[in-house]
Amino acid sequence: MTQKEKIARWRLILGNEAEEKLGPLSGTGESGCALTERQRLMDETLSAIYGKDDRTLTKGKGRGSGNGPSSPVISKWLGNLRTLFDSDTVVVVQNDAIERKGLKQLLLEPELLESIEPDMNMASLLLELKNQIPDKSKESARFYIKKIVDKVNSLLASEIQSAVSSALNRKSHSPLPSASAIDFKQTIGRNLKNYDSSLGTIIPEHVWFYDRRAKTSKWNIILDIDQSGSMGDSIIHSSIMASILASMSSVKTNIVAFDTEIMDLTDLASDPVDLLFGFQMGGGTDIKKSLEYCQTLVTDPTHTLFFLISDLDEYGSRNGLLKKIEELKDSGVTVVVLLAIEDGGRAYYDKATASAIAGMSVPCFACPPERLPELLAAALRKDDLTQFSKKE
């Protein structure tokens, strides 16, 4: 270990307060210690718990509101912690965070969970810390998550079901006449040969109508969901959407969760709360690995709608990720990348990777929850989703 590396290690042990004194000892001539980007992130993560200034974790900007701990900041912190340190260290630091940062009351008092109003940020935090919730509070935590699920479900369920049914039914035609159901494009196209030049109009021999009856579809919708620590809000919305789709006989739905490992959660889709508790939030991200698994689920590419839901903060191979997306697209799969959304609808994502994906003519954008039904319908109709994304 070089002198510079030794000084950097001491800097990490002693904290930010030792920066000025240790800097000159490194022999670099710099006033501060030369930490790598990873070491800086480690330092910020540990300082949030052990540093003198505790505002890093519990106060400041963030996606939440109120006087309590900022759960979005904590969500990001938990994700970094699990990525940067081994599992034994994570347990120690996470327990210290609960003791030192005012989270213990939330986890230990089920009455508090029963009394507070449903909040997306708090639900995300509970999901991330679910393994540390004591037995006496687990049922209250589950009930709290269910309140969030019911609230979002009441807003989206009927619209998603209606949007999907409408989009699929427009693929079929009916002999039953109805002016409101006329397929003008199909009717005009097939009757061009019957144009009467003297009248200046088409005299149709046959009129095609959209079939409004429910049909069984061959469409398969695959949701590939990033479960890293910063994805809390997006995971909640995605799991609810997945459960709604899974309840529909007109589509087949697969739900895959990933960090550096792959979890197929399709069997949990009948209950959105069970599905949410199936996610293991935190850790690194290997998107390429998840895409390889999802490719095995594709049986009819032209009738497969694939959603990658992620902040695109790839710890694996970025080039490999891009190649897999291109393979899916070239096979005929409709590929859509939905970027992570923070509270308030702000997108959180790796801009370089998102730009590279968009450059492949793959729609890559953030979609607020209220527009998910519209997006699903547009994707199933195979509309130009680049135009849809411009509306965001």
MOHU-V926646 format. One record per backbone hydrogen bond with DSSP energy under -0.5 kcal/mol. NH is the residue of the N-H (numbers start at 1). CO is the residue of the C=O. E is the energy in kcal/mol with one decimal. If there is no record, write none. Layout:
BEGIN
((NH CO E) (NH CO E))
END
This chain:
BEGIN
((6 2 -2.3) (7 3 -2.5) (8 4 -2.1) (9 5 -2.0) (10 6 -2.3) (11 7 -2.5) (12 8 -1.9) (13 9 -1.9) (14 10 -3.0) (15 11 -2.0) (18 15 -1.7) (19 16 -1.8) (22 18 -2.3) (23 19 -1.8) (24 20 -0.7) (25 22 -0.8) (26 22 -0.6) (26 23 -1.6) (27 24 -0.9) (35 33 -1.4) (40 36 -2.5) (41 37 -1.9) (42 38 -2.3) (43 39 -2.5) (44 40 -2.5) (45 41 -2.2) (46 42 -2.4) (47 43 -2.6) (48 44 -1.4) (49 46 -1.3) (50 46 -3.1) (51 47 -1.7) (54 52 -0.9) (56 53 -0.7) (57 54 -0.8) (58 54 -1.4) (59 55 -1.7) (71 69 -1.1) (74 70 -2.0) (75 71 -2.6) (76 72 -2.1) (77 73 -2.3) (78 74 -3.0) (79 75 -1.9) (80 76 -2.3) (81 77 -2.7) (82 78 -2.2) (83 79 -1.4) (84 80 -2.5) (85 81 -1.8) (90 86 -2.3) (91 87 -2.0) (92 88 -1.7) (93 89 -2.7) (94 90 -2.8) (95 91 -2.1) (96 92 -2.0) (97 93 -2.2) (98 94 -2.0) (99 95 -2.0) (100 96 -2.9) (101 97 -2.4) (103 98 -0.7) (104 98 -1.4) (107 103 -1.8) (108 104 -2.3) (109 105 -1.7) (110 108 -0.7) (112 109 -1.1) (113 109 -1.1) (114 110 -1.8) (115 111 -0.9) (115 112 -0.6) (116 112 -1.5) (123 119 -2.3) (124 120 -2.2) (125 121 -2.0) (126 122 -2.4) (127 123 -2.1) (128 124 -1.9) (129 125 -1.9) (130 127 -0.8) (132 129 -2.2) (133 130 -1.0) (137 134 -1.8) (138 134 -0.8) (138 135 -0.8) (139 135 -0.6) (141 137 -2.5) (142 138 -2.5) (143 139 -2.2) (144 140 -2.2) (145 141 -2.3) (146 142 -2.3) (147 143 -1.6) (148 144 -1.4) (149 145 -2.5) (150 146 -3.0) (151 147 -1.8) (152 148 -2.5) (153 149 -3.1) (154 150 -2.1) (155 151 -0.8) (155 152 -0.6) (156 152 -1.8) (157 153 -2.8) (160 156 -3.0) (161 157 -2.5) (162 158 -2.3) (163 159 -2.6) (164 160 -2.6) (165 161 -2.3) (166 162 -2.5) (167 163 -2.2) (168 164 -2.4) (169 165 -2.4) (170 166 -1.2) (171 168 -1.6) (172 169 -1.5) (174 209 -2.3) (181 178 -1.7) (182 179 -1.2) (183 208 -2.7) (184 182 -1.2) (187 183 -2.6) (188 184 -2.8) (189 185 -2.2) (190 186 -2.1) (191 187 -0.7) (191 188 -0.8) (192 189 -0.7) (194 191 -2.0) (195 192 -1.5) (196 201 -3.4) (197 195 -0.7) (200 196 -1.9) (201 196 -1.5) (203 194 -2.0) (204 202 -0.7) (209 174 -0.7) (210 181 -3.6) (211 169 -0.8) (211 172 -1.8) (212 210 -0.7) (217 215 -0.5) (220 303 -2.6) (221 252 -3.4) (222 220 -0.6) (222 305 -2.7) (223 221 -0.5) (223 254 -2.9) (224 222 -0.6) (224 307 -3.1) (225 223 -0.7) (225 256 -3.5) (226 224 -0.5) (226 309 -2.9) (227 258 -3.0) (231 228 -2.0) (232 229 -0.6) (235 231 -2.7) (236 232 -1.9) (237 233 -2.1) (238 234 -2.6) (239 235 -2.7) (240 236 -1.9) (241 237 -2.3) (242 238 -2.5) (243 239 -2.2) (244 240 -2.1) (245 241 -2.4) (246 242 -2.5) (247 243 -1.1) (247 244 -0.5) (248 245 -1.7) (251 248 -1.0) (252 219 -2.3) (254 221 -2.5) (256 223 -3.0) (256 254 -0.5) (257 263 -3.3) (258 225 -2.0) (259 261 -1.7) (263 257 -3.0) (265 255 -2.1) (265 263 -0.8) (266 255 -0.6) (268 265 -2.0) (269 266 -1.6) (271 268 -1.6) (275 271 -2.5) (276 272 -2.3) (277 273 -2.3) (278 274 -0.8) (278 275 -0.7) (279 275 -0.6) (279 276 -1.2) (281 279 -0.7) (282 227 -2.1) (286 259 -3.4) (290 286 -1.3) (291 287 -2.4) (292 288 -2.0) (293 289 -1.6) (294 290 -2.6) (295 291 -1.9) (296 292 -0.7) (296 293 -1.3) (297 294 -1.4) (298 295 -1.0) (299 297 -0.6) (303 300 -1.9) (304 301 -1.6) (305 220 -2.8) (306 304 -0.6) (306 334 -3.1) (307 222 -3.0) (307 305 -0.5) (308 306 -0.5) (308 336 -2.5) (309 224 -2.8) (309 307 -0.6) (310 308 -0.6) (310 338 -1.8) (314 312 -1.9) (315 285 -2.6) (316 285 -0.8) (318 316 -0.7) (321 317 -2.2) (322 318 -2.4) (323 319 -2.1) (324 320 -2.1) (325 321 -2.1) (326 322 -2.2) (327 323 -2.2) (328 324 -2.3) (329 325 -2.4) (330 326 -2.8) (331 327 -1.5) (332 329 -1.4) (333 328 -1.8) (334 304 -2.4) (335 333 -0.8) (336 306 -2.7) (337 363 -2.8) (338 308 -2.8) (338 336 -0.6) (339 337 -0.6) (339 365 -1.7) (340 310 -1.0) (340 348 -0.6) (342 346 -3.5) (345 342 -1.9) (348 340 -2.6) (350 311 -2.3) (351 349 -0.8) (354 350 -2.2) (355 351 -2.4) (356 352 -1.9) (357 353 -2.2) (358 354 -2.6) (359 355 -1.9) (360 357 -1.6) (361 358 -1.8) (362 357 -1.3) (363 335 -0.6) (363 361 -0.5) (365 337 -2.1) (371 368 -2.2) (372 369 -1.7) (375 371 -2.3) (376 372 -2.8) (377 373 -2.3) (378 374 -2.3) (379 375 -2.6) (380 376 -2.5) (381 377 -1.8) (382 379 -0.9) (383 378 -2.9) (385 383 -1.1) (387 384 -0.9) (388 384 -1.0) (389 385 -2.5) (390 386 -0.9) (391 388 -1.4) (392 389 -1.4))
END
